Amino acid sequence: MTGLGLSVPRAMLVPEIMRYMHEDAKRRYNVIIGSDSELLADKSADFVTAIVVHRVGGGGRYFWRRLELENFHTLRDRIIREVLLSIEVAKEFLIELRAADQAAEARGEAPLDWDFEIHADVGEVGETKVMIQEVVGMIRANNFEAKTKPWSYAASKVADRHV
């Protein structure tokens, strides 16, 4: 994962996010995961998943990773894979983040106020409009809050800039 232009080892991701949130523990945070992709000439696709930590009213930080996967013939295939990658990362990441948050509170650190969302790169305008219900259903079926364009900036802006 990468943040601030620096490579952050996977094992240091949650501690770095906790450090950032505890810098201003009185603020509210939105923790967001979103993915975007680009089809390559050989029908493989470049996928970027971003984890965004938005300090409401005060900026934020993000981290991202890139994967190249093969055999994507349709936009639908890529969008579904983007959502599945976001859900997969969210499940693993949230277990670690919640555990770190509980451990920090047990040590007497200030409790953090944060929400979590998954952003999908689909919207009412364009080819992906027919997929909104399916994609939102996948995310909600995994007990996550879903956002689509134009509110899905973690996917459509942050991850997109690294594809």
Backbone as JSON, one array per atom type, in Angstrom:
{
  "sequence": "MTGLGLSVPRAMLVPEIMRYMHEDAKRRYNVIIGSDSELLADKSADFVTAIVVHRVGGGGRYFWRRLELENFHTLRDRIIREVLLSIEVAKEFLIELRAADQAAEARGEAPLDWDFEIHADVGEVGETKVMIQEVVGMIRANNFEAKTKPWSYAASKVADRHV",
  "N": [[0.85, -1.18, 0.0], [0.39, 2.28, -0.61], [1.06, 5.52, 0.59], [1.03, 9.06, 0.92], [2.89, 9.23, -1.12], [4.77, 7.41, -0.4], [5.9, 4.06, 0.1], [4.07, 1.89, 2.07], [4.46, -0.72, 4.21], [2.34, -3.59, 4.26], [1.79, -4.6, 6.86], [2.05, -2.34, 8.37], [0.01, -0.66, 7.74], [-2.59, -0.39, 9.11], [-1.67, 0.46, 11.73], [-0.53, 2.93, 10.9], [-2.76, 4.31, 9.93], [-4.29, 4.44, 12.27], [-2.57, 6.03, 13.82], [-2.69, 8.42, 12.37], [-5.45, 9.09, 12.67], [-5.58, 9.4, 15.43], [-4.05, 11.66, 15.75], [-5.78, 13.78, 15.65], [-8.06, 13.21, 17.42], [-10.56, 14.11, 18.17], [-12.01, 14.71, 15.97], [-14.33, 13.69, 13.36], [-14.26, 10.81, 11.29], [-14.31, 9.44, 7.99], [-13.88, 6.35, 6.72], [-12.97, 4.81, 3.83], [-13.29, 2.55, 1.11], [-12.45, 1.96, -2.23], [-12.42, 0.86, -5.64], [-10.92, 0.88, -8.91], [-10.52, 0.29, -12.45], [-8.65, -0.49, -15.46], [-8.86, -1.53, -18.75], [-6.51, -3.45, -20.48], [-4.55, -3.87, -23.51], [-4.17, -6.61, -24.02], [-6.4, -7.85, -22.99], [-6.16, -8.2, -20.31], [-6.47, -6.62, -17.09], [-5.81, -3.67, -15.27], [-6.0, -3.1, -11.92], [-6.8, -0.91, -9.29], [-7.0, -0.45, -5.86], [-8.17, 1.67, -3.4], [-7.71, 2.92, -0.11], [-9.21, 5.26, 1.74], [-8.86, 7.76, 4.14], [-10.76, 10.03, 5.45], [-10.65, 12.96, 7.09], [-13.15, 14.57, 8.39], [-13.91, 17.75, 7.33], [-11.28, 18.44, 7.43], [-9.34, 17.53, 5.54], [-7.41, 14.64, 4.51], [-6.05, 11.3, 4.07], [-4.72, 8.83, 1.85], [-4.28, 5.44, 0.75], [-3.02, 3.02, -1.51], [-3.22, 0.12, -3.68], [-2.02, -1.9, -6.39], [-3.11, -4.27, -8.78], [-2.68, -6.65, -11.37], [-4.83, -8.37, -13.35], [-6.07, -11.15, -15.31], [-7.95, -11.89, -18.37], [-10.46, -10.32, -19.02], [-13.31, -9.51, -20.57], [-15.53, -7.93, -20.78], [-17.03, -4.82, -19.75], [-18.75, -5.14, -17.6], [-17.7, -7.46, -16.32], [-15.28, -6.4, -15.33], [-16.21, -4.34, -13.6], [-17.64, -5.81, -11.7], [-15.51, -7.3, -10.64], [-13.99, -5.2, -9.57], [-15.69, -4.39, -7.46], [-15.79, -6.76, -5.95], [-13.09, -6.94, -5.2], [-12.9, -4.64, -3.58], [-14.7, -5.33, -1.52], [-13.44, -7.62, -0.5], [-10.98, -6.53, 0.44], [-12.06, -4.75, 2.3], [-13.29, -6.45, 4.22], [-11.09, -7.81, 5.41], [-9.47, -5.64, 6.2], [-11.17, -4.15, 7.93], [-11.52, -5.83, 10.15], [-8.97, -5.73, 11.28], [-8.73, -2.94, 11.73], [-10.85, -2.38, 13.51], [-10.07, -3.97, 15.68], [-7.65, -2.73, 16.37], [-8.61, -0.23, 17.09], [-10.21, -0.87, 19.32], [-8.21, -1.87, 21.01], [-6.69, 0.43, 21.39], [-8.52, 2.04, 22.79], [-8.73, 0.46, 25.08], [-6.24, 0.88, 26.14], [-6.57, 3.36, 27.1], [-6.62, 5.46, 25.34], [-8.12, 8.16, 23.5], [-11.46, 7.63, 22.37], [-12.31, 6.9, 18.98], [-14.22, 8.44, 16.39], [-15.66, 7.11, 13.76], [-16.84, 6.23, 10.49], [-17.69, 3.8, 7.95], [-17.44, 3.09, 4.48], [-18.08, 1.66, 1.22], [-17.07, 2.54, -1.95], [-18.34, 2.53, -5.21], [-17.56, 2.37, -8.66], [-19.74, 3.17, -10.39], [-22.59, 4.72, -11.96], [-25.47, 6.89, -12.54], [-25.2, 7.95, -15.05], [-23.97, 6.98, -18.17], [-22.42, 3.83, -19.26], [-22.49, 2.13, -17.05], [-24.85, 2.43, -15.66], [-26.85, 0.49, -15.7], [-25.97, -1.34, -13.93], [-26.09, -0.48, -11.32], [-27.99, -1.25, -9.28], [-27.35, -3.99, -8.93], [-24.63, -3.89, -8.11], [-24.73, -2.25, -5.8], [-26.36, -3.9, -4.29], [-24.66, -6.13, -3.94], [-22.68, -5.01, -2.29], [-24.15, -4.14, -0.04], [-25.17, -6.6, 0.76], [-23.03, -7.66, 2.0], [-22.97, -6.29, 4.3], [-22.09, -3.6, 4.22], [-21.99, -0.04, 3.83], [-22.94, 1.53, 0.84], [-21.8, 3.64, -1.8], [-22.4, 5.41, -4.81], [-21.51, 6.92, -8.0], [-22.4, 10.34, -8.16], [-21.02, 10.4, -5.75], [-19.05, 8.62, -5.1], [-16.2, 8.99, -4.62], [-13.8, 7.73, -3.75], [-13.43, 5.58, -5.43], [-13.96, 6.63, -8.07], [-12.36, 8.89, -8.29], [-9.99, 8.86, -6.55], [-8.83, 6.14, -6.65], [-8.96, 5.96, -9.42], [-7.07, 7.83, -10.32], [-4.7, 6.47, -10.19], [-4.79, 4.35, -11.88]],
  "CA": [[0.0, 0.0, 0.0], [1.17, 3.5, -0.74], [0.45, 6.73, 1.15], [1.92, 10.23, 0.88], [3.97, 8.99, -2.05], [5.71, 6.46, 0.18], [5.41, 2.7, 0.23], [3.79, 1.51, 3.45], [4.3, -2.18, 4.28], [0.98, -4.01, 4.64], [1.69, -4.75, 8.31], [2.07, -1.01, 9.0], [-1.11, 0.13, 7.24], [-3.54, -0.05, 10.17], [-1.04, 1.36, 12.71], [-0.37, 4.27, 10.32], [-4.09, 4.93, 9.9], [-4.64, 4.75, 13.67], [-1.74, 7.17, 14.22], [-3.26, 9.59, 11.72], [-6.73, 9.45, 13.28], [-5.35, 9.85, 16.81], [-3.48, 13.01, 15.73], [-6.9, 14.69, 15.9], [-9.06, 12.22, 17.83], [-11.87, 14.72, 18.39], [-12.67, 14.85, 14.68], [-15.02, 12.53, 12.82], [-13.56, 10.26, 10.13], [-14.93, 8.49, 7.07], [-12.91, 5.42, 6.17], [-13.63, 4.42, 2.59], [-12.54, 1.72, 0.17], [-12.98, 1.98, -3.58], [-11.52, 0.31, -6.66], [-11.14, 1.24, -10.31], [-9.7, -0.56, -13.33], [-8.46, -0.1, -16.85], [-8.62, -2.68, -19.61], [-5.27, -3.38, -21.25], [-4.67, -4.38, -24.88], [-4.19, -8.07, -24.05], [-7.61, -8.25, -22.26], [-5.95, -8.19, -18.86], [-6.9, -5.33, -16.55], [-5.05, -3.08, -14.18], [-6.94, -2.74, -10.85], [-6.27, -0.15, -8.15], [-7.91, -0.33, -4.72], [-7.74, 2.76, -2.51], [-8.28, 3.1, 1.23], [-9.2, 6.7, 2.0], [-9.22, 8.16, 5.5], [-11.17, 11.42, 5.32], [-10.88, 13.7, 8.35], [-14.24, 15.45, 7.97], [-13.6, 19.15, 7.52], [-9.85, 18.66, 7.64], [-8.45, 16.8, 4.64], [-7.37, 13.19, 4.62], [-4.93, 10.54, 3.5], [-5.15, 7.6, 1.2], [-3.31, 4.39, 0.47], [-3.53, 2.26, -2.64], [-2.44, -1.01, -4.19], [-2.3, -2.22, -7.79], [-3.07, -5.67, -9.2], [-3.02, -6.9, -12.77], [-5.53, -9.64, -13.47], [-6.25, -11.51, -16.71], [-9.19, -12.38, -18.96], [-11.63, -9.48, -18.85], [-13.83, -9.26, -21.91], [-16.61, -6.95, -20.75], [-17.02, -3.82, -18.69], [-19.44, -5.74, -16.45], [-16.73, -8.32, -15.63], [-14.33, -5.56, -14.59], [-16.9, -3.65, -12.5], [-17.9, -6.82, -10.65], [-14.23, -7.6, -9.98], [-13.67, -4.03, -8.73], [-16.51, -4.45, -6.24], [-15.33, -7.91, -5.16], [-11.8, -6.57, -4.59], [-13.18, -3.7, -2.49], [-15.31, -6.08, -0.42], [-12.38, -8.47, 0.07], [-10.08, -5.67, 1.22], [-12.84, -4.21, 3.43], [-13.48, -7.47, 5.26], [-9.81, -8.03, 6.09], [-9.02, -4.37, 6.78], [-12.02, -3.73, 9.05], [-11.2, -6.67, 11.32], [-7.75, -5.18, 11.87], [-8.96, -1.58, 12.2], [-11.69, -2.44, 14.72], [-9.24, -4.52, 16.77], [-6.7, -1.69, 16.78], [-9.4, 0.81, 17.75], [-10.57, -1.39, 20.65], [-6.98, -1.95, 21.8], [-6.33, 1.81, 21.75], [-9.43, 2.45, 23.86], [-8.37, -0.3, 26.29], [-5.03, 1.53, 26.68], [-6.95, 4.67, 27.62], [-6.59, 6.5, 24.32], [-9.43, 8.73, 23.18], [-12.22, 6.85, 21.39], [-12.4, 7.51, 17.66], [-15.54, 8.5, 15.77], [-15.47, 6.86, 12.34], [-17.8, 5.45, 9.71], [-17.05, 3.06, 6.87], [-18.21, 2.96, 3.24], [-17.43, 1.18, 0.0], [-17.45, 3.34, -3.11], [-18.33, 1.77, -6.46], [-17.37, 3.22, -9.84], [-20.92, 3.09, -11.25], [-23.44, 5.88, -11.76], [-26.68, 7.04, -13.34], [-24.83, 8.39, -16.4], [-22.97, 6.11, -18.79], [-22.66, 2.4, -19.46], [-22.63, 1.38, -15.79], [-26.12, 2.71, -14.99], [-27.64, -0.73, -15.59], [-25.36, -2.2, -12.91], [-26.14, 0.14, -9.99], [-28.73, -2.08, -8.33], [-26.58, -5.21, -8.68], [-23.41, -3.55, -7.38], [-25.13, -1.81, -4.45], [-26.84, -5.11, -3.62], [-23.49, -6.93, -3.52], [-22.01, -4.33, -1.18], [-25.05, -4.2, 1.12], [-25.28, -8.01, 1.19], [-21.86, -7.9, 2.86], [-23.16, -5.39, 5.46], [-21.35, -2.35, 4.08], [-22.67, 1.1, 3.22], [-22.49, 1.69, -0.55], [-21.97, 4.93, -2.47], [-22.16, 5.37, -6.24], [-21.25, 8.25, -8.57], [-21.19, 11.15, -8.09], [-20.51, 10.43, -4.38], [-18.1, 7.51, -4.88], [-14.9, 9.56, -4.98], [-12.66, 6.84, -3.49], [-13.25, 4.78, -6.65], [-13.97, 7.38, -9.33], [-11.32, 9.94, -8.3], [-8.72, 8.48, -5.91], [-8.28, 4.95, -7.32], [-8.86, 6.27, -10.84], [-5.86, 8.58, -10.67], [-3.54, 5.57, -10.18], [-4.97, 3.28, -12.87]],
  "C": [[0.89, 1.24, 0.0], [0.39, 4.67, -0.15], [1.47, 7.85, 1.16], [3.09, 10.03, -0.08], [5.0, 8.0, -1.55], [5.09, 5.08, 0.22], [5.25, 2.37, 1.72], [3.62, -0.01, 3.47], [2.91, -2.53, 4.79], [0.81, -4.09, 6.15], [1.63, -3.41, 9.03], [0.86, -0.15, 8.61], [-2.06, 0.56, 8.36], [-2.88, 0.8, 11.25], [-0.86, 2.79, 12.18], [-1.7, 5.01, 10.28], [-4.53, 5.31, 11.31], [-3.85, 5.97, 14.16], [-2.33, 8.46, 13.65], [-4.56, 10.02, 12.4], [-6.54, 9.95, 14.71], [-4.63, 11.2, 16.88], [-4.54, 14.06, 16.05], [-8.12, 13.83, 16.26], [-10.44, 12.8, 18.06], [-12.66, 14.88, 17.1], [-13.39, 13.56, 14.31], [-14.29, 12.11, 11.54], [-14.49, 9.39, 9.3], [-13.8, 7.65, 6.5], [-13.61, 4.75, 4.99], [-12.71, 3.55, 1.76], [-13.24, 1.8, -1.18], [-11.95, 1.45, -4.56], [-11.91, 0.83, -8.04], [-10.23, 0.37, -11.15], [-9.61, 0.04, -14.72], [-8.14, -1.35, -17.64], [-7.36, -2.44, -20.43], [-5.45, -4.08, -22.59], [-4.8, -5.9, -24.94], [-5.38, -8.67, -23.29], [-7.36, -8.51, -20.78], [-6.41, -6.81, -18.38], [-6.04, -4.95, -15.37], [-6.07, -2.6, -13.15], [-6.2, -1.99, -9.76], [-7.36, -0.09, -7.09], [-7.33, 0.71, -3.78], [-8.45, 2.65, -1.17], [-8.1, 4.57, 1.55], [-9.61, 6.93, 3.45], [-9.48, 9.66, 5.44], [-11.44, 12.0, 6.71], [-11.9, 14.78, 8.0], [-13.92, 16.9, 8.34], [-12.12, 19.45, 7.64], [-8.94, 17.83, 6.77], [-8.5, 15.3, 4.82], [-6.1, 12.62, 4.05], [-5.51, 9.35, 2.76], [-3.96, 6.71, 0.92], [-3.88, 3.58, -0.67], [-2.61, 1.1, -2.98], [-2.9, -1.29, -5.62], [-2.18, -3.73, -8.0], [-3.33, -5.73, -10.69], [-3.61, -8.3, -12.84], [-5.87, -9.88, -14.94], [-7.69, -11.86, -17.05], [-10.43, -11.57, -18.6], [-12.11, -9.06, -20.22], [-14.92, -8.21, -21.93], [-16.42, -5.97, -19.6], [-17.67, -4.39, -17.43], [-18.49, -6.63, -15.65], [-15.77, -7.5, -14.77], [-14.99, -4.87, -13.41], [-17.18, -4.62, -11.36], [-16.61, -7.15, -9.92], [-13.78, -6.43, -9.1], [-14.4, -4.11, -7.39], [-16.06, -5.61, -5.36], [-13.99, -7.62, -4.49], [-12.01, -5.61, -3.42], [-13.78, -4.42, -1.28], [-14.27, -6.95, 0.28], [-11.43, -7.66, 0.95], [-10.81, -5.16, 2.46], [-12.98, -5.22, 4.56], [-12.2, -7.66, 6.08], [-9.38, -6.78, 6.86], [-9.85, -3.99, 8.01], [-11.8, -4.56, 10.3], [-10.0, -6.07, 12.04], [-7.99, -3.78, 12.45], [-9.81, -1.57, 13.47], [-10.89, -2.96, 15.91], [-8.26, -3.47, 17.28], [-7.42, -0.57, 17.52], [-9.78, 0.38, 19.17], [-9.34, -1.46, 21.55], [-6.55, -0.55, 22.26], [-7.23, 2.32, 22.88], [-9.09, 1.74, 25.16], [-7.11, 0.27, 26.94], [-5.32, 2.93, 27.22], [-6.86, 5.79, 26.61], [-8.01, 6.96, 24.0], [-10.16, 7.85, 22.17], [-12.33, 7.62, 20.07], [-13.83, 7.43, 17.14], [-15.33, 8.3, 14.27], [-16.57, 5.99, 11.76], [-17.04, 4.79, 8.57], [-17.99, 2.95, 5.68], [-17.37, 2.26, 2.18], [-17.98, 2.01, -1.15], [-17.3, 2.51, -4.38], [-18.3, 2.73, -7.64], [-18.5, 3.01, -10.85], [-21.79, 4.3, -10.96], [-24.59, 5.92, -12.74], [-26.39, 7.45, -14.79], [-23.78, 7.42, -16.94], [-23.36, 4.64, -18.79], [-22.96, 1.64, -18.17], [-23.98, 1.57, -15.11], [-26.98, 1.46, -14.82], [-27.13, -1.65, -14.48], [-25.53, -1.67, -11.48], [-26.81, -0.77, -8.98], [-27.94, -3.34, -7.95], [-25.37, -4.93, -7.79], [-23.74, -3.12, -5.95], [-25.63, -3.01, -3.65], [-25.7, -5.99, -3.12], [-22.83, -6.32, -2.28], [-22.87, -4.43, 0.08], [-25.21, -5.62, 1.64], [-24.12, -8.4, 2.09], [-21.82, -6.93, 4.04], [-22.29, -4.14, 5.42], [-22.25, -1.29, 3.48], [-22.08, 1.3, 1.83], [-22.75, 3.11, -1.04], [-21.63, 4.74, -3.95], [-21.9, 6.8, -6.73], [-22.51, 9.1, -8.46], [-20.54, 11.18, -6.7], [-19.43, 9.39, -4.11], [-16.67, 7.92, -5.23], [-13.71, 8.64, -4.71], [-12.37, 5.97, -4.71], [-13.04, 5.67, -7.87], [-12.93, 8.5, -9.41], [-9.99, 9.43, -7.76], [-8.11, 7.26, -6.6], [-8.04, 5.22, -8.8], [-7.56, 6.98, -11.2], [-4.61, 7.7, -10.7], [-3.68, 4.4, -11.16], [-4.15, 3.61, -14.1]]
}
